[in-house]
Amino acid sequence: MNSEHLSAPLGVFDSGVGGLSILKELHHQVPAEHLIYVADQAHVPYGARSLAQVRQFSEGITRFLLSQGAKMIVVACNTASAAALHYLRRVFPETPFVGMEPALKPAAETTRSGVVGVLATPATFQGELYASLVNRYAQDITVLQDTCPGLVAQIEAGEKNGGETRRILEKALEPMLSAGADTLVLGCTHYPFVSELIQQISGPGVRIIDPAPAVARQARRLLQARGWLGEAGGSSTGTRGSVRLFTTGDLDHLRRVLPYFWSGEAESAALHWQGDSLHFFQS
């Protein structure tokens, strides 16, 4: 067992604050692990960008996280996973990656009505990964999709319960609910932060599938398999790992909205893009 790997951090990234839904679950399930999170808020949202751009950003962030000693990378972004996960595994073959995929399999297995709604970004829906999931798991059910335009921006602004956020969600959900959807898949890591509002609009009979617990379990499995799991062994007691948050956007804004998304202790700092590389911001 390599003691360097035991104390090395996990690297986690997203286009913005959405991946904090994954970070929170990691902090719960593998509490001894040190966590480094990059929010690429200079480029948020990724969902409307080209796959090539998202791959470029993902590679730059991965290189930065590896330079900080990360032993594993969690791509806490559905869009980046769809656009870049296979690419990152080719470019960094020695690094284990955990990515996101819309939870169509559990949705298909548990729907009673045979109608499932998926909320995700345009890039996620356009990716090969999503198409393969539909082909594998959703042949016998009706899958309804919506890209929820503007929702990521609302969440990034800390507007989790405002009137505009509700309007966006009602517009997306009402056709799904009218068609009989009884299961909703949150296909973007930002969306768990509005899951209470989604449940309110949908009613108690609709199941909402949040991917965060399954992603954290997979990260834990990979760490255990390599003998890299931190010493608290995932229990809720013992030493808790540190959390460091970086943004490529406005650090003051991140610090202002952070209490809406993160209740634990965390250091925060700014990074900036220089070409395809990330560097510490020098004030």
C-alpha positions as CSV (number, residue, x, y, z in Angstrom):
1,M,0.0,0.0,0.0
2,N,1.4,3.4,-1.1
3,S,1.3,5.9,1.8
4,E,1.6,8.7,-0.7
5,H,-1.6,7.6,-2.3
6,L,-3.4,7.4,1.1
7,S,-2.7,11.1,1.8
8,A,-3.0,12.4,-1.8
9,P,-6.2,14.4,-2.6
10,L,-9.1,13.6,-4.9
11,G,-9.5,16.1,-7.7
12,V,-13.0,17.1,-8.6
13,F,-14.2,19.6,-11.3
14,D,-17.3,21.1,-12.9
15,S,-18.1,24.1,-15.0
16,G,-19.4,25.8,-11.9
17,V,-20.9,25.1,-8.5
18,G,-23.1,22.2,-9.6
19,G,-20.4,19.6,-8.9
20,L,-20.5,20.7,-5.2
21,S,-23.5,18.3,-5.1
22,I,-21.0,15.5,-5.8
23,L,-18.3,17.0,-3.6
24,K,-20.7,17.0,-0.7
25,E,-21.5,13.3,-1.2
26,L,-17.8,12.5,-1.5
27,H,-17.1,14.4,1.8
28,H,-19.9,12.3,3.4
29,Q,-18.9,8.9,2.0
30,V,-15.1,9.2,2.1
31,P,-14.6,11.8,4.8
32,A,-10.9,11.2,5.4
33,E,-10.1,12.1,1.8
34,H,-8.6,15.6,1.0
35,L,-10.6,17.2,-1.8
36,I,-9.6,19.8,-4.4
37,Y,-12.4,21.2,-6.5
38,V,-12.2,23.4,-9.6
39,A,-15.2,25.4,-10.7
40,D,-14.5,26.7,-14.2
41,Q,-16.8,29.6,-13.8
42,A,-15.0,31.6,-16.5
43,H,-16.6,29.2,-19.0
44,V,-19.9,28.3,-17.3
45,P,-22.2,26.8,-18.6
46,Y,-20.5,24.0,-20.6
47,G,-23.8,22.7,-21.9
48,A,-24.0,25.1,-24.9
49,R,-20.3,24.8,-25.8
50,S,-18.8,22.6,-28.5
51,L,-17.5,19.2,-27.5
52,A,-14.0,20.2,-28.6
53,Q,-14.0,23.2,-26.3
54,V,-15.2,21.2,-23.3
55,R,-12.5,18.6,-24.0
56,Q,-9.9,21.4,-24.0
57,F,-11.1,22.8,-20.7
58,S,-11.3,19.4,-19.1
59,E,-7.8,18.5,-20.1
60,G,-6.4,21.8,-18.7
61,I,-8.2,21.4,-15.4
62,T,-7.1,17.7,-15.2
63,R,-3.5,18.8,-15.7
64,F,-3.9,21.4,-12.9
65,L,-5.4,18.9,-10.5
66,L,-2.6,16.4,-11.2
67,S,0.0,19.1,-10.6
68,Q,-1.6,19.5,-7.1
69,G,-1.1,15.8,-6.5
70,A,-4.5,14.4,-7.2
71,K,-4.6,10.6,-7.2
72,M,-8.0,10.3,-8.9
73,I,-10.2,12.7,-10.9
74,V,-14.0,12.9,-10.5
75,V,-15.5,14.6,-13.5
76,A,-18.5,16.1,-11.6
77,C,-20.1,17.4,-14.7
78,N,-22.4,15.5,-17.1
79,T,-21.5,17.6,-20.0
80,A,-17.7,17.2,-19.5
81,S,-18.2,13.5,-18.9
82,A,-20.2,13.1,-22.2
83,A,-17.6,15.2,-24.1
84,A,-14.3,14.4,-22.6
85,L,-14.3,11.3,-20.3
86,H,-13.0,8.8,-22.9
87,Y,-10.5,11.4,-24.2
88,L,-9.2,12.0,-20.7
89,R,-8.7,8.3,-20.0
90,R,-6.7,8.0,-23.2
91,V,-4.5,11.1,-22.5
92,F,-4.0,10.2,-18.8
93,P,-3.9,6.4,-18.8
94,E,-2.3,6.1,-15.3
95,T,-5.0,8.2,-13.6
96,P,-8.3,6.7,-12.5
97,F,-11.4,8.8,-13.6
98,V,-15.0,8.7,-12.3
99,G,-17.5,10.3,-14.5
100,M,-21.2,11.1,-14.7
101,E,-23.9,9.6,-16.8
102,P,-27.7,10.2,-16.7
103,A,-29.3,7.5,-14.5
104,L,-31.5,6.0,-17.2
105,K,-30.9,2.4,-16.0
106,P,-32.3,2.8,-12.5
107,A,-35.1,5.0,-13.9
108,A,-36.1,2.4,-16.5
109,E,-36.0,-0.3,-13.8
110,T,-38.2,1.5,-11.3
111,T,-40.7,3.5,-13.4
112,R,-44.3,2.2,-13.0
113,S,-45.9,4.3,-15.8
114,G,-43.2,3.6,-18.4
115,V,-42.5,7.3,-18.8
116,V,-39.3,8.9,-17.6
117,G,-38.2,12.6,-17.8
118,V,-34.6,13.6,-18.2
119,L,-33.3,17.1,-17.4
120,A,-29.9,17.7,-18.9
121,T,-27.8,20.1,-21.0
122,P,-27.8,20.1,-24.9
123,A,-24.3,18.7,-25.0
124,T,-25.2,15.8,-22.7
125,F,-28.2,14.9,-25.0
126,Q,-26.0,15.2,-28.1
127,G,-23.2,12.9,-26.8
128,E,-22.7,9.3,-27.8
129,L,-22.8,8.2,-24.1
130,Y,-26.5,9.4,-23.7
131,A,-27.5,7.7,-27.0
132,S,-25.9,4.4,-25.9
133,L,-27.7,4.6,-22.5
134,V,-31.1,5.1,-24.3
135,N,-30.3,2.1,-26.6
136,R,-29.3,-0.1,-23.7
137,Y,-31.8,0.7,-21.0
138,A,-34.7,2.6,-22.4
139,Q,-35.9,0.6,-25.4
140,D,-39.2,-0.3,-23.7
141,I,-40.0,3.0,-22.1
142,T,-40.8,6.6,-23.2
143,V,-38.0,9.0,-22.5
144,L,-38.9,12.7,-22.5
145,Q,-36.1,15.3,-22.5
146,D,-35.7,19.0,-21.6
147,T,-32.6,21.2,-21.6
148,C,-34.0,23.7,-19.0
149,P,-32.5,26.8,-20.7
150,G,-31.3,29.3,-18.1
151,L,-31.5,27.0,-15.1
152,V,-27.7,26.6,-14.6
153,A,-27.3,30.4,-14.7
154,Q,-30.0,30.7,-12.0
155,I,-28.3,28.2,-9.8
156,E,-24.9,29.7,-10.3
157,A,-26.4,33.0,-9.1
158,G,-27.7,31.3,-5.9
159,E,-31.3,31.6,-7.1
160,K,-32.5,28.2,-6.1
161,N,-36.1,29.1,-5.2
162,G,-36.8,32.3,-7.1
163,G,-39.7,33.0,-9.5
164,E,-37.6,32.6,-12.6
165,T,-36.2,29.3,-11.5
166,R,-39.7,28.0,-10.8
167,R,-40.8,29.3,-14.2
168,I,-38.0,27.4,-16.0
169,L,-38.8,24.2,-14.1
170,E,-42.5,24.4,-14.6
171,K,-42.0,24.9,-18.4
172,A,-39.8,21.8,-18.5
173,L,-41.8,19.6,-16.1
174,E,-45.4,20.2,-17.0
175,P,-45.3,18.4,-20.4
176,M,-43.5,15.5,-18.8
177,L,-46.0,15.2,-16.0
178,S,-48.9,15.6,-18.4
179,A,-47.5,12.7,-20.4
180,G,-47.4,10.5,-17.2
181,A,-43.8,10.7,-16.2
182,D,-43.4,9.2,-12.7
183,T,-39.6,9.3,-12.6
184,L,-37.2,12.3,-13.2
185,V,-33.5,11.9,-13.9
186,L,-31.3,14.8,-12.9
187,G,-28.7,14.8,-15.7
188,C,-26.8,17.8,-14.7
189,T,-24.9,18.2,-11.4
190,H,-26.4,21.6,-10.8
191,Y,-29.9,20.3,-10.7
192,P,-29.8,18.4,-7.3
193,F,-29.6,21.9,-5.8
194,V,-33.2,22.6,-7.0
195,S,-34.5,19.0,-6.3
196,E,-36.8,20.3,-3.5
197,L,-38.4,22.7,-5.9
198,I,-38.7,20.0,-8.6
199,Q,-40.4,17.7,-6.1
200,Q,-42.7,20.5,-5.1
201,I,-43.8,21.1,-8.7
202,S,-44.0,17.3,-9.5
203,G,-45.8,16.1,-6.4
204,P,-44.9,13.3,-3.9
205,G,-45.7,10.5,-6.4
206,V,-42.8,11.3,-8.7
207,R,-39.4,9.9,-8.0
208,I,-36.3,12.1,-8.5
209,I,-33.0,10.3,-9.2
210,D,-30.0,12.2,-7.9
211,P,-26.7,10.7,-9.2
212,A,-24.4,12.0,-6.4
213,P,-24.6,9.0,-4.0
214,A,-23.8,6.5,-6.8
215,V,-20.9,8.5,-8.1
216,A,-19.4,8.8,-4.6
217,R,-19.8,5.0,-4.1
218,Q,-18.0,4.4,-7.4
219,A,-15.1,6.6,-6.3
220,R,-14.9,4.8,-3.0
221,R,-14.9,1.4,-4.7
222,L,-12.0,2.4,-7.0
223,L,-10.0,3.8,-4.0
224,Q,-10.6,0.6,-2.1
225,A,-9.6,-1.6,-5.0
226,R,-6.3,0.2,-5.3
227,G,-5.7,0.4,-1.5
228,W,-5.8,4.2,-1.7
229,L,-8.8,4.9,0.6
230,G,-8.0,7.4,3.4
231,E,-7.6,6.1,6.9
232,A,-11.0,6.9,8.3
233,G,-12.1,4.2,5.8
234,G,-15.3,6.1,4.9
235,S,-16.8,6.0,8.4
236,S,-18.4,9.2,9.8
237,T,-15.9,9.4,12.6
238,G,-12.1,10.0,12.6
239,T,-10.0,12.6,10.8
240,R,-11.8,14.6,8.1
241,G,-10.0,15.6,5.0
242,S,-9.4,19.2,4.0
243,V,-11.4,20.9,1.2
244,R,-9.9,23.4,-1.2
245,L,-12.1,25.2,-3.7
246,F,-10.8,27.0,-6.8
247,T,-12.7,29.2,-9.3
248,T,-11.6,30.5,-12.7
249,G,-14.3,33.2,-12.3
250,D,-15.0,35.9,-9.7
251,L,-13.7,34.7,-6.3
252,D,-15.9,37.2,-4.4
253,H,-19.0,35.9,-6.2
254,L,-18.1,32.3,-5.3
255,R,-17.6,33.2,-1.7
256,R,-20.9,35.1,-1.7
257,V,-23.0,32.2,-3.1
258,L,-21.0,29.3,-1.5
259,P,-23.2,29.2,1.7
260,Y,-26.2,28.2,-0.5
261,F,-24.2,25.1,-1.7
262,W,-21.7,24.1,1.0
263,S,-22.0,24.1,4.7
264,G,-18.6,22.7,5.7
265,E,-15.2,24.4,6.1
266,A,-13.3,25.1,2.9
267,E,-10.5,27.3,1.7
268,S,-11.2,29.1,-1.6
269,A,-8.9,30.8,-4.1
270,A,-8.8,32.0,-7.7
271,L,-7.2,30.5,-10.8
272,H,-6.9,32.0,-14.3
273,W,-6.6,30.6,-17.7
274,Q,-3.4,31.3,-19.7
275,G,-3.9,29.6,-23.1
276,D,-4.9,26.1,-22.4
277,S,-3.3,26.0,-18.9
278,L,-4.6,27.0,-15.4
279,H,-2.4,29.1,-13.1
280,F,-2.8,30.5,-9.6
281,F,-4.2,34.1,-9.7
282,Q,-1.6,36.7,-8.5
283,S,-3.4,39.7,-7.1
